[in-house]
Amino acid sequence: MSDRTITRRIRGMDTSDGAGVKLKRVIGQPALDMLDPFLLLDEFRSDQAGDYIAGFPEHPHRGFETVTYMLAGHMQHGDNHGNRGDLTPGSVQWMTAGRGILHSEMPQQENGLMWGFQLWVNLPATDKMTAPRYQDIGPERIPVVHPADGVEVKLIAGTLAGASGPVEGIATAPVYLDISLQPDATLTLDLPLGHHGFAYVFEGDAALVGGERLQRSELGVLSDGSQLQLAGGDQPSRLLVVAGKPLNEPVARYGPFVMNTQEQIHEAIADFRAGRF
């Protein structure tokens, strides 16, 4: 067994997206452009309606997947294929944009806390032009396991303690865990060898990841290995641990389009302008 350690530390960068939604961009910024197969990680958190009320009006995607995990608040999504759904606290939407979709994510509240994450996961070249699909997962479908004393894990993707997350059929074979640690609790987590991974602390001051203190709002890029040692800090803490199989393919990006070549990007723009999404 080989233990994973933190190889790089990245702090989120304040920015805005959509119609001015304020957020913290952790992956997809100058300090960490991507971590194959992960293209972007945003944390949005505000109880000021002006920071989020304008939402994410209709916009296109092609060539990758968007994963929205809501911790607090209520958003409604809709697309140009007639799909509609609610993102409520504790819910996950894993959207495979494939060959193209126009969708929107709009707040369904005018006050209170809006908090969650959006992760972008690349698709392999063979799947980039697949038909769009959704996995809309309510909180009641996400297993909650207690693999050690003082440890609670919400299992979005992957397997742990005899349970399996509800997300399935994803090319990068992802692991996506929301882990709560009481002070001094410890957990040895098995992770697939060869998967690229990261940990991101989003509650409490810090947690111990691979034997090192990782601060709140700090992402730790993990070395390869089959296990990750986690431990609670002085206060209760909560972190994401995410891993996925790298694609090792060329990446061409232009805003909401992620393909393998510039020519494919030009095709995506032409198809979008011609109304072919």
N, C-alpha and C positions, 0 to 999 in steps of 0.2 A: 504494500500500500504506500502511495506517495501523497504527502500533504500539500495542499495548495497554499500559496502565500500571496500577499499583496505585492504586485510589481509596479503599479502606478496608482497615484491618487489624483482624482479630478474633482474640483468643486463646480457646482452648477453656476451657469452664467445667466443673469437676469436678462430676459428679452420678452418679446411679445409676438403673437402669431394670430392667425384668423383675423377677426375684425378688432384686434387690439387686446386680446386676452393676455394678461401678464402671467409669465411662467418662468421656471428655472430650467434651462437647457443643459443637460449633463453629458449626453452623447450627441454628437452632431454639431460640435462647436470647435473652435481652433485647437483647444487643448486635447480633444479626443474626437477626431472626425468620424470614426466608426470603430466598431469592435466586431468584425465579421462573425456572425451574420447580422449584428445589430447596427442599425443605421442612425437611430435617434432615440433618446430617452428624455422626455420632458416631465417635470413635476409641476402641476398647477395647484396652487393653494392660496385662497384668499377668502376673507369674510366681508370684503368690500365689493359690493355688486358692480361698481364701475370697472373693476379689474377683470370681470368675466362676462357681464351681461350680454355683450354683443356677440359672444359665442364664435362658432366657426361656420359661417354661411357656406352655401354650396361650393365645393371645390373638387378638383379631380385627383385621382390616384391611378398609377399603373406600375406593375412590376414588383410589388412588395406587399407586406401585410402590416396592418395597424392593430395594435393591441391596447385597448383602453380599459383601465382598472380604476373604478370609482371607489374612493374611501368615504366621501361625504358629498351630498348634493345630488342633483337630479338633472340629467341631460336627456334630450330626445334626439335620436338619429333618424335620418331619412335619406333615401337615395333616388336616383332617376330610374330605377327599376321597380319602384313601388314598395320597397321594403321600409318598414317603420318599426321603431322599438324604443324602449326606455332603458336608460342606464341609471340605475338606482344605487344607493350605497351598498358596497360589497359585490357589485356585479362586474362582469368582464365581457367585453366584446372583442373577439378575435376575427378581424375582417381580412379576408384574402382579396385584395383588389384585382389581382390577375391582370387581364387585358385592358381593364379600364372601368372606372365607376365615377360617378359624380355624387358626392354625399355631403351632408351637413350634420353638425352636432351643436344643438342649441340648448342653452340653459332653460330649465322649466321652473325657475325660482327667481325671485327678485331680491332676496336677502338671505343671509346665512352663509355657512361655510361651503365652498366648492373646492373639493380636494381630490386629486387622483393623479394617475400617470398615463402617459401615452408612450408606447414603445413601438418602433418600426423594425420589422424583421424582414430581411431580404429574402427573395425567392430565387431558387436556382434557375438558370437559363431555360431549362426544359419546362418550367412551370410559369414563366413570366406572363404568358398569353393565355393562361387557363381562365375558365369562367369564374367571375367573382362569386364569393360565398361568404356567409357569416356563421360564426358560432357565438350566439348570444346566450350567456350563461348567468342565471340569477344566483344570488348568494347562497340559496338553499342547495344548489348543486355542487358547491365547492366543499370538498371534504376538509374537516378540521381535525388534525391529529395532534397527539401529545407524545412525541417520541422519547422525551426525557423529562425529568422533574423540572418544573418551571419553564417549560418550552411549549409553545403552541404554534402550529404551522397551518396556514391556509394553503391548500395544495391546488394551484391553478393548472399547472402542467408538470408532468413527471410522476414518479412514484416514491412513496415514503411510508414506512410503518404499515405496510400491507394495503395501503390505499393508493388510488391513482387519480390524478387530476382529470377534469372533464374535457380539457382541450385535447383533440386528437387529429390525426391525419396531417400533421405539419412536417414538411420536408426536413426542417432543421432539428427535429426531435428535441424540442425545447424542454427545459426545466424552468418553472416560474413559481417561486415560493415566497410567501409573506410570513416572516418568522418573528414571533414575539418572544423576548427573553426576559425573564425576571433577573434581578441582580444575582450574579455569581452562578446562574444556571449554565450548563454546558451541553453542547450537542456536537457529535461527530456526524457530518453529513456526507453521504456518498454522492459523488457526481461523476457523470460519464467521462472517462479518459478521452482527451482530445477535444472536448467541447471548450469553446471560449466562454468565460464566465465573468460575472462581476457581482459585487455586493454593494448595496446602497442603503445607508441608515437614514430613516425618515422620522423616527420618534426617539425621545430620550437624548442624552448628550452624546453617547457613543456606545459601541459594542466592540468586543474583541473578535477580530476576523483573521484567521490564520496566525493567531498569537499577537496581532498588532491592534492597537486602538484605532478604530475608524470612527471619525466624528460624524455628527448629524449633518446632513446635506453634502456628504462626501462619498464619492464612488471609489471603490477599490477594484482595480482590474486584477483578476486572479491569474496566477501561474497555472500551468497544466498540473494535473494530479487526479487521483481517484477519491480523495477525501478533503473535506474542509472542516477545520476546527472552529467552532463558534462558542463565544461565552458572553454572558451579560456583563454590563458595566456596573457602576454604582447605583444607577436608577434603572427601572424597566426600560427596555429599548425595543425597537421594531425595525426590521430591515427587509429589503428585497434581496433574494439570491436568485440570479437568472443565469442560465447557461444554454448554449445552442451549438449545433455542429457547424463549423465554419464551411463556407462554400468554396473559398479559394478560387473565385472567378473575378474577372475584371468588372469594375463598377463604374457606370456612367450615370451621373445624377444631374437632374435639373429640376429644382423645386420638388413638386409632388410626383415626379417620374423618376424611376430608378431602373435602368436597363444595363446591358453589358457593353454597348458601343454608342458613340455619338450619333451614328446613323439611326439607331433605334430610338434615340431621344427625339431626333427630328421627325421620325414617323409618329411618335406619340403626340408631339405638338400638333402635327398636321391632322391626325385622327381626332384629337380633341377639338380643334377649330372647326373641323368638318362635321362635328356632332356624331361621331361614330362610337362614343363611349356608351 
